[in-house]
């Protein structure tokens, strides 16, 4: 199922499971099953793409705040981090643009940016997924930034044995 995202949730409380199934009835699931304690659904990736378009449209309304590393965001129902990940990507992209030649400032402000995001969720699985997602974004962005810095140093710092100097 390459064009689908699998959603799994374990719900131990039967009353809560009924409520969740009722709430999810209108969501565009391709296939949906609710075993006694396991909720499983396959969501078309196009539905997720539409979701991210909506997230980005909402974040465009507060675009200046999304670019400041010290502006704080609290997501009271963070899920797996759609809003927080989009905000973090915007903040880190802006930092990379502003501080491409200053690794120390980039590192310091990226920690500030990471520390300015807060999320709360009632399901521990979602919190863990959000943490992993945000860490993945930080890791990829940091690696990308330092590849650029490394290539800069490869051009500016050279070994003197690679060329000959004559004093004649």
Beta strands, then each sheet from edge to edge (+ up, - down):
strand 1: 4-10
strand 2: 29-34
strand 3: 38-44
strand 4: 73-75
strand 5: 117-119
sheet 1: 1+ 3- 2+
sheet 2: 4+ 5+
end
